[in-house]
Amino acid sequence: MMSTKKTKNTKSKTDNIKHVTKEEVQKMIEQRVNAAKSHSEKVKANKQKALYVLSNPMDRSNKLTIDIKDVVDFCFCPMYYRLKNAVSNEKNFKELYNESLHTTFYRFLTVYKNDSFIFNSLERLKTLWAQEWIKYKSAKEILITDSALRRDEYESKRKIGIDAIYTFNDMIMKDRQIPIVVNHKYELEIIPNVIFSGTFEYIREYINNEDEHIIQLIRFISESNRYVTTQSMSHNLEITAASYAFETLFNPTAFECVTYDIQSKKYIKTKYTQKDYELLKGTIESVIISIQNNISCISPDDKCYHCEYRNICNKII
């Protein structure tokens, strides 16, 4: 009885297959493959959603979003990335300084963009820097900070920030320019199912001595770095990403990428090629795969001495 029923069912299934065309079978296979991929992507997205930042409205169904700063941090050191995002809830002192200084630049350039002219720009910059670094606290409140070392570090950064303000004013405000974009977030799908985000720090129309109008994509570097050279800038991930995003989103006929090194008081122009963009995509893809598979390799070298998380890292390893 069982055997007869099984034979009957097998025959029925065979009869049904005879009526399915080759095209329909192919379509069924493709649907199953796509459904499997979709399910796999959903699982990965849910597992890693805490590692990615979602911002401006885009179609993010089954897609991951990663910021260029996360890619840079992971390439710098996977353990640094992990500790910065998973262990510490507060920004480190170095990061606070850079954020405050760059915010000062952005606030100043926004006023300049809206008003087209700023009387006594240096004094305006000083005022903005004081607001950002002191955060409206009085000198007395700063002096009674718990740690004397912290007070000294705080005062040291304040002085370095003042020097940076003078340099910024000398390097940027002497140029003839028309501000276009200041501190604007961008995002695009750089590789399939991955939305990539970053920030255009400053885009301007620069007018040279021959009265030529040139679109410039500008980034500011405020840290001391002896490796800020034309060669190193050609492999800088943040600038490469901004160049790719600008070229993709706006399709300009021509533009320049300019890095202003505030500490060294110099600027570097860089031109990026399709090969640079392919290397960028490969890097992003590699970082995402590493994060998804929880690869946090240890890479000790001389940069550990300057790392803000070295004490925590020593305890974990």
N, C-alpha and C positions, 0 to 999 in steps of 0.2 A: 504493500500500500504506500509506504514512504517512498520506495524506489520509483513507483509509477508517477507519483506527484512531482518528484524532482525532475524526471524526464520531461514531463509535460511543461513544467515551468521553464526549463532550459530551451525547449523548442519554441515556446512563446516569445522568449527574449530574442532568440535568433531571428524569428519572423519579423519582429519589430525593427531590428537593425537593418534589415534588407530595405526598408522603406526610407532610411535616413541617407541623404546625399553626402557626398564627400565634403562639400562646402559647409554643410550643417555640422558635420563632425569636427571640422577644423575650428569652426566658430565656438563649439562647445568646449574644445580644448583651451582656446584662448581665454574664454570666460573663466574657466577654472584656474588657469595660471594667474590671470589678473586678480581674481578673488583671493588667491593664496598670497600674492604679493601685498595686496591691500591689508590683509589680516596681519601679515608680518610687520608691515610699517606701523600699523596701529599699536601693536604690542611694543615695538621699539619706542614709539613716540610717548606712550603712556609711562614707560619705564624711565625715560630720560627727560620728561617734561620739566622737571625741576632745574635742569642744567641749562635750559634755554630761555631766552627772554622774548616774549611776544609783545609787539608794540603796535605800529600803525595797521589799519584794517586791510587785510589781504585774504585771499582764499588760502586757508592753512589746513584744509582737510588732508590728513595723512602726511603732513609736511613738518619738518623740523626747522627751527629758527635759531641761528647762532650769530653772535656779534663778533666783529673782527678782533675786538679786544680779548675775547675768550680764546680765539685762535692764536693770537700773539702770546698770551700768557701760557698756553699749553706748549707752544713751541719753545718758549723760553725755558720752561721746566714743568713737566707734568705734575710734580708734587706741589709746585708753587700754585698752579691752577687749582688743584684740588683743595689746598689749604685756604686759599683766598676765597673760594666759593662755598666750601662745605664746613670749614672749621671756624673761621673768623666771621662774625656778623658785622664787625666794624671795619672801616677803611683804614689801611695803615697810614702812618704819618707822611710818608713820601707821596702816597696817592692823594691824600688830603691837600698837600701843598700844590701839586700839579693841577688838581681840579680847581682849587681856589684861584690860582694864577690864570688858568685858561678861561675861567668864568669871568675874570676881570677883563681879559681881552675881548670876550664875546659881548659883554655888556657895553664896553666902550665902542666897539665896532657897530653894534646895533644903534646906539645913539648917533654915531657918525653917518650910518646909512640913512637914518630918518631925517637928520638935520642937514646933511651934506657939508657941514662945517662945525668945528668945535673950537671955541676960543680957549687958549691956554690948555692944550690937550694933555700936557704932562701933569698939571695939577688935577685935572679930572681923573686921570689914570691913578694917581696916588690916592685920591679919595675912594675910588672904587676898590683898590687893593686893600686899603685899610678896612673897608666894610666887609670884604670877603674873608680876609685872614683873621681879623679880630672878631668878626661877627657881632659887632655892636657892643662888645664887652668893654668895660673900663680898664684902665691900666692897673688899677688896684685888684680887680678880679683876676687878671692874668698873673700878677705877682704872687697871689696866694694859692697858685696851682700846687697840688700835692707834691709833685716831683720837681726838685731843683734841676735835674737833668732835662726834664721835659720843658721847663721854662727856658733853659739855655738853648735847647733845640728849636723851640718856638721862636725865640728872638733871632736866632741865626737864620731861620727860614724867612723871617720878616725882612731882614736886611738883604738877603739874596733876592727876594721878591722885588724890593725897591730897585736893585740893580737891573733886574729883568724888565721892569717898567720903563726905565730910562732907555734900555736897548730897544725895546719894542717901539717906543715913540720915535727913536732915531731911525730905525730901519723901515718902519711901515708908513709913518705919517709924513715922511719927506717925499713920498711918491705921489704922482698925480694918478688918481684912481677913482673909480665909481663902484662902491660896494653893491654886490648883487645878492649874495646869500651869506648868512652868518649862523653858524652852529645849527645846521639843518640835518635832521635824521633822514637817512635813505635806507631802502631795503629792496631787494630783488631776488629772483630765483636764479642763483648763479649756477647750480647744478640740479639735476632732477630731484624733486621732493625736498630741496633744502633752500630755505629763504635766508638770505644773507643780509646782515644789517651793519651799519656803520654811521659815521657822521662826516658831513662836509663842514670843515671848520670855517673856512672863509673862501668865498669865490668872488673875484672882483674883475673889473675891466681896467686893465693897466694901460696907461698912456705913456709911451716912451719918448725919448728926445726927438724922434722923427715924427712925432704925432701919430704913431700907429697905435691902434686900439687892440690889445691882446687880452684874451680871457685867460685868467690865471686861477688855478686850483691850489690853494695855499694850506699848508699844515705847519703848526708851530711845535718845535721841540724845546722844552724848557729844562731838560735834565742835562747834567754834564756828561758828555759822551764823546770820547776821542775818536770814535769810529764813524762819525757823521761825515762821510765822504761821498763823492759821486757814485763810487762802486757800491758802497753799502746801501745807499738810498735806492739804487736800482733793484734791490732785493728786500726793501722795507715793505712788509705786508700791509700795513695800514694805508700807506700812500698808494701802493699798487691797487688796493681794493677801492679806494676813493676814485682813482683814475678810471678803473674799469666801470664803476658805477656811473660816473659822470658821462663817460663815453657811451654807455649803453642807454642811459635814461634820457640824455639830451641830444645825442648824436651831433656834437659840434663839428664844424668844419676844421677848426684848429684850436688848440689850447695848450697851456704850459702847466706843468706840475712844479711847484716851487716849495722847497722846505726851508723854513726860517729857523736856524739854530740860534736861539736867544742867548744861550750861555757862551757860545763861541763867537757870536756877533758876525755870522756869515749866512749866506743863503746859497742853496744848490738847486739847479734846475735839472729835472730828470724826465726822460722820455721813455714811455713804456710800450712794449710791443705785444703782439699776440702770443708770443712765447712766454712772456712774463705773466700774462693772464692765465695761460694754461697751467703754469707752475702754481699760481695762486689757487686755482680750482683743485689741483691735485693735493695741495697742502690742506685745504679745507676738508676735502673728502677724507684724507688720512687722519686728521684730528678727530673728525666725527666718528670714524670707525674705532679709534682708540678709546674715545669717551664711552661709546656704546658698549665696548667690551671691557670697560673698567681697567684699561691699561694705564698705570701710573708709575712708569719706570723712574728709578732714582738716577740722577745724573750729576753727581757732586763735582764741582770744580771751583775756581776762584770766585765765581758769582755768588756762591753760598755765603761768603763773608759779608756781602752787602744785602743779603736777603732779609726782609722784615720778618719772615717766618722761620728763620734758622733754628731758633730755640724749640719751637713746637715740632719742627721736622725731626730734630735729633731725638725727641722723646718717642715719636711714632715709629721711626726706623728700627 
